[in-house]
Amino acid sequence: MRRRHFLTVSASSIGGLLVYTLDRTPGRVQAQAGAIKVPLRFFTEDEALAIASAAARIFPTDDSGPGANEAGVVIYIDRQLASAYGRDHYRYTQAPFAEGGPEQGYQGRETPREIYRAGLKMLGAFHTLAIPEQDRLLKQIEATVFFALLRTHTIEGMFCDPMHGGNLDMIGWQLIGFPGPRMSYLDQVDQYHGLEFRPKPQSLQQIVGRKVRPSEEDL
Amino acid sequence: MKRLPAVDVLIVGGGWNGLVMAKELATRTALKILVLERGGPRRLRDYADNMDELDYAIRLRMMQAIRDETVTIRHTPRDRALPVRQYGSFLPGTGVGGSGEHWSGIAYRYYPKDFRVLSHLTEKYGASRLPPDHALHDWSVTYEDLEPYYDRTERMMGVSGKAGNLGGQIIEGGNIFEGPRRAEYPTPPMKTPYLAAQFRDAARSLGYHPFPLPAATTSVAYTNPDGISRAGCSFCGYCERYGCMIGAKAQPTNTVVPLLARRKNFELRSNAWVRRIVVEGGRARGVRYVDQEGEEVFQPADLVLLASWTLNNTRLLLLSKIGQPYDPETGKGTLGSNLTHQVSAPAATAFFEKPLNRFMGAGSAGTAIGDFESLNHSQLDFLGGASIYTVCYGFRPMANFGVVPAGVGARWGSDWKKAALHYYDRTGRISLYGEHFAYRANYMDLDPVYRDRHGDPLLRLTIDWRENERRMSAYMTAKAAGIARAMGAVEITPFAGLKHYDATRYQGTHIQGGTILGANYTQSVVNMYLQHWRAANLFVLGASAFPQNPSGNPTLTAVALTYRTADVLVERYLKHPGALA
């Protein structure tokens, strides 16, 4: 049995979420003291910290707004890797494996979990490095399958429906003015030409009024 | 092997073509009709909560399970084919309704010249202008033959749009280049989102003839001739890769399945994986399939219609050893020849100053021009035409975030993030759908190495672009960039160009060929009524019959051909079974 791991997130990063307004003014609300413990399904706590720090260099928190840390990208990645996706349920995995051309797509034998295991070795204690060193390290591994996957997952974790663990409090959607799923734009679709139409984001669960089962819970 | 009670008509595949055929036969005859669908059942309420990009557009919940079966792919007969291990250039659907559930709903007719492309090009430019290794064929069906069936398909689906040629009368605002149609579209055009309006105005200013995309997503509430009522589109943007939650997008489940559900002479079995068509003594006897419990059974039938999408139609005939497999070396054999896709490319990625609100829209809400479909090629270095268009399909943030102008060097970090945030809703795409000619070495056969979950060989695709498509896409890219400039784009990234066929870039689920129709059995697998030359009671429906891709999306034409076959079955074949041509 796997020992239970938790990612300890300071409440100031979680609690401050919704205060990034639509024009991206970082007006942070004072969070309650203490820490929030998120149970991990795949990573150990150290691994989660390393991945979270790397994702935060890809999509940093800066003067253009919040980033991967505030959106909980690492929680999204952890759940995906723990699920059928992490075991390569969505790929044809029969042998023989052979190196293909670039137009034949990824032909590797390694599952997403294995790619991350190899990536974590490259990252080491990434979260303990100073930021310039972190950036230098990521530059070195930019061409790897792991980095490409981490970058994709970081973007996914920023903008997924919150039921998948990322995009906490729809912070990613607020950043880009995406309202999430909505039933109708019949009265707006041929209006607002050249003007921002930015309804307040709502999650799928809020729209349909009940819990929706995400694919990572299936298998 | 268990032998099930015989049926009169057996249809393999519960997508558009299989279910439209079932509807025609079940409502017009008393025959006992069975549809076998490999995927699962569907109910309309399945789509009530499917507006999730990850599970539907990225994990592809509506597509065939690629872990069970895929294709292998290579560029030339000399290369080693490897499996497509994760979906890329096309997305075959599964379950009742097939790809007709997750499609965009863009519903083009083909142009009259497309049905006689070989004659047309030879007459105009001489045979010496044709690519030396082409495998072009005339269809043996003309636009005039098909026009009544196009009309029927459009009315069944409630296609929205604006006619450009009503019985020979040219109408501005529609596609003035289209073939004559007998009637206006059943529903008015879709509303025009901002990007599509900019495209329309820019195209007009350049002297082109923009028209609203024909959309099988009905623009207003509509009742079709079968008495099926559907709501008008609400532009939520969840069309392509999703099922329509309000039923505005025409799907088999909201147009033909409700009619079939009332018929006592109709049965649909889902989770039925057909492995072989059994033909003995020049007659189809039935099929062998693996049922829901995993048991392999034999289902006898008097009439067998194969409607399991382009690739599976071809593969099932190859696995069943029906017909002579095509050999690209000798040119002998017909089964598997004429594999085409479509020259589909994001011709110009345009960055604008103003926000576009691209989350609003529909998979078929857009504007197109037909001005480059019928060019004078005398002074050009390619043949064939393309539609240039923009569609506001409901921009998805997980897949699309991060596109920035070329001047932004970084792909991650603060600079990239800042630019990507700014441009996320200011990025539009001008796309092209171009004609893909058939070539002698683009074909399908069975892979010698890789197998599906039942141990059957995978289909092997050998496909690559030729100079003709590369030059065409370069020409169209320049035209698209011109339109983007006229739209006021501040930056434009033109399409990098077609090099080799790329199985990783999505190019539309529009694969044609393999069981092409034609005037004689030496060049084709089926006759002009889609009847197999070697077994009169076997028909092969769908775009596998197309000898080549004529630029537009294939669904409307495939379904129109199915209606035509249904008529000839009811009016001629069932009275006097036998060869129709």
Interface residues (C-beta under 8 A of the other chain):
Chain A: R24 R57 I58 F59 P60 D62 S64 G65 G67 Y85 D88 H89 Y90 R91 Y92 T93 Q94 P96 A98 G100 G101 P102 E103 Q104 G105 Y106 Q107 D135 L138 R151 I155 E156 M158 F159 C160 D161 M163 H164 G172 W173 L175 I176 G177 F178 P179 P181 R182 M183 S184 Y185 L186 Q188 V189 D190 Y192 H193 G194 L195 E196 F197 L204 I207 V208 R210 V212 P214 S215
Chain B: A48 D49 M51 D52 E53 L54 D55 I58 R59 L60 R61 I66 R67 E69 T70 I73 R74 H75 R80 L82 P83 V84 R85 Q86 G88 K191 T192 P193 Y194 A197 G232 C233 S234 F235 C236 G237 Y238 M245 I246 K354 P355 N357 F359 M360 G361 A365 C392 P397 M398 F401 G402 R411 W412 G413 S414 K417 K418 L421 Y424 D425 V449 Y450 R451 H500 Y501 D502 A503 T504
